[in-house]
Amino acid sequence: MGILALNVKDMASPGKFNSFLFFKLPSAWWTGVRLREISEEKAVVTVTHRWINQNPFKSMFWAVQGMAAELSTGALVMNAIRKSGKKVSMLVANNKATFTKKATGKITFTCRDGFRLAQTLDKAIQTGEGQTCWMSATGVNEDGVVVSTFDFEWTLKLKS
């Protein structure tokens, strides 16, 4: 199978997911966003401050942090849908962010909301009605200091 043929059903590993990212979300890939770890419970995404993703204040642009944070939540959603074997639409309905420190160096975003997501996905599949789930991703620098926190409201609906 060629790399262009990758789809959500094939993304069981971070390496395959990052190949998918190159073709489907190239701006995230070029700015250095990478999935490092994924399980049913959590996803970990990293991005390193570089020239291509900095703002005029020599720290990481907020939107790059947002891409990494969203990927940590979205990868969990995609993985859960893949494992369910069902066709489910997913979309971010809302988001909010808090920035607490200048983002420089390697920033690691972790989402640990897999359990909450599983409950929401099960309900969407059982009822056939759209469901929403707020998921949080926290970004920490190499010293373990929180630089930003993002919350995303995902909508999930069984496709007919």
N, C-alpha and C positions, 0 to 999 in steps of 0.2 A: 504494500500500500504506500503510495506517495504521500509526502508531507502535506500537500494541498488537499488530500482527501480526509485529513483528520477532522473529526467532528466530536461533539460533546461525549459521545459514547466511548471514545477511544482514550479519554484523558484520565486514566487511573493513576498516573505518576506525574510528579512535578516536571520532569523532562518533556514528556509529551504535551503537557499543558503549556509549557513555555514555548514549544514549537507552534502550537495553536495560537498563542499570543502574538507571535511574530507576524502571522498572516492576518489575523482577525482584529487585533488591537495594536497596530505597529507603533503608535505614539507611546504607548506604555512600554513596549519592548525597547524602543530606541532610547527612552529616558532611563532605562535600567531596572524597571520593575520586574521582579522574578518571584514566582511561587517556589518556596523552599520545602514546604512540608504540608501534607494534607491527610486528614483522617476524617472519620465521621464526626468527631468532636471539635476539631480545630483546624485552622489553616494559618500558615505563616508565610508572609510575603516580605521581601527586602527590597530596598532601593538605596543606592549610595549617592550622596550629594556630589555632583559633577558639574562641569561648565554647562552642559546641555540642559540641565534641569534646575538651574539656579535662578533666583530672582535678583533684582538690582542690589539687594542688601547682603549678597553673598551667602545666602542660605537656600534651602530647597523651596522651590515654588510650591505654593499651597495646593495647586491642582495636581502636581505630581504625587504629593502625599495622598491626595484624594483618590488618585488612580490605584495606588498601592493598597490603600485601606479598602476601597470598594472591591478590589480583586480578592482580598482575604475573605470577605463575606460572600462575594459572588462565586468564588471557587467552591465554597461549601455548598451553596445552593445548587450549582451545576452538578457536583458530585452526588448530592442526595437525590436529585432528579434522575441521574444516570442509574443509580442503584435501585431506584423504585421501579424502573422499567416502564414507567408511564410517560406520556407526552404531557408536559406541564409548561405553561408559559411563565416567564419570570421577568419582572421589571422593577426598577427602583422607582418608588412613588415619591419619596421624600428623603432628605438627608440633612444632617446638621454636623457642625464641626467645632471643636475647641482647640485652640493653639496655645500651648503653655511655655514653649521654649523654642529658640532658633534651631531649625533642623539642619545639622551639618553631620558629615560622616555617614556611616551606615545606619539607616533607620529600619527597624523591624516592626512590621504591623502584624498583630496576632488577633484573630477572631476565635473565640471559644464558645460560640453560640450554636454549635451543632445540635445539641439536645433540644433547644427551643425550636430550631428550624425543623427538626424531625417531627415534632408534634404538629407544627403548622402544616407541613407537607402532608402528613397523614390525614389531617382534617380536610384539606383541600381535595385530596383523592377520595376520601369517604363521602363527602357531601356534594362534590362536584361544583361547589361554590368557591369563588375567589376568597383568599385569605391573605392577611398581612402579617409580617413578622419583622420587628425591629432587631437589627443585629449591630453589634458594636465592634470596632477595631481600634486597638490602642497601639500607637507608634512610640517606640522607645529608641533612644540613641545607644551608642556602644557602652555608655556608662550606666545604662538601665534607667535613665531619666525619661519620663514621659514628655514627648514633644507635641503630640496631638492625639486627639480622640475623635473618631468619626462614627456617627450612627446612621444607618441606612434602613429605611423601611422598604422591605421587599414585598411585592405582591406575587402571589402564586395562584395559578388557576389551571385546572385540568382542561386540556384541549379536547374539544368534541370531535 
